[in-house]
Structure formats: C-alpha cells, structure tokens
Amino acid sequence: MAPEHPESASEQSPADEISMEELARQQGVRPVESVDDMARPDLFDSEEEWEEFLADLYASRRSGLA
C-alpha cells in the first residue's frame, strides 16, 4: 500500500532546505543598501503595468482595514 501523501522527487525535505543567506549567495544577490539601489527607470514596461501595480498595492493596503 502506498503512503497517503508521497513526497514527489521535486519537493525538498526540511533537511534539503538552505538558508536565505545561502540562496542569496548562490544567486549572486546583495542586500539593498539604499533606496537608490532599487530605482530603475525600466522597472515597468508600460504605464498600464505601473498603474496595475499601484492598484494592487493600494488594494492590499486597504484589505487590512476591514
């Protein structure tokens, strides 16, 4: 009889998990040191994408008020 919830080969067990610091090191990312690090003129492909981002941001902020 097979286990009720077999672990798939693509899932990691807790023993296989790595720390966020190690993951960041492997991916070559660094901590944000300044808000200027995040400023990129090409962050959004269009005004529509920018407006959708803002609408989602504002909606998520209002969701906690109810």
Secondary structure in CASP SS format (residue, H / E / C, confidence):
PFRMAT SS
TARGET T0000
AUTHOR 0000-0000-0000
METHOD secondary structure of the structure
MODEL  1
M C 1.00
A C 1.00
P C 1.00
E C 1.00
H C 1.00
P C 1.00
E C 1.00
S C 1.00
A C 1.00
S C 1.00
E C 1.00
Q C 1.00
S C 1.00
P H 1.00
A H 1.00
D H 1.00
E C 1.00
I C 1.00
S C 1.00
M H 1.00
E H 1.00
E H 1.00
L H 1.00
A H 1.00
R H 1.00
Q H 1.00
Q H 1.00
G C 1.00
V C 1.00
R C 1.00
P C 1.00
V C 1.00
E C 1.00
S C 1.00
V H 1.00
D H 1.00
D H 1.00
M C 1.00
A C 1.00
R C 1.00
P C 1.00
D C 1.00
L C 1.00
F C 1.00
D C 1.00
S C 1.00
E H 1.00
E H 1.00
E H 1.00
W H 1.00
E H 1.00
E H 1.00
F H 1.00
L H 1.00
A H 1.00
D H 1.00
L H 1.00
Y H 1.00
A H 1.00
S H 1.00
R H 1.00
R H 1.00
S H 1.00
G C 1.00
L C 1.00
A C 1.00
END
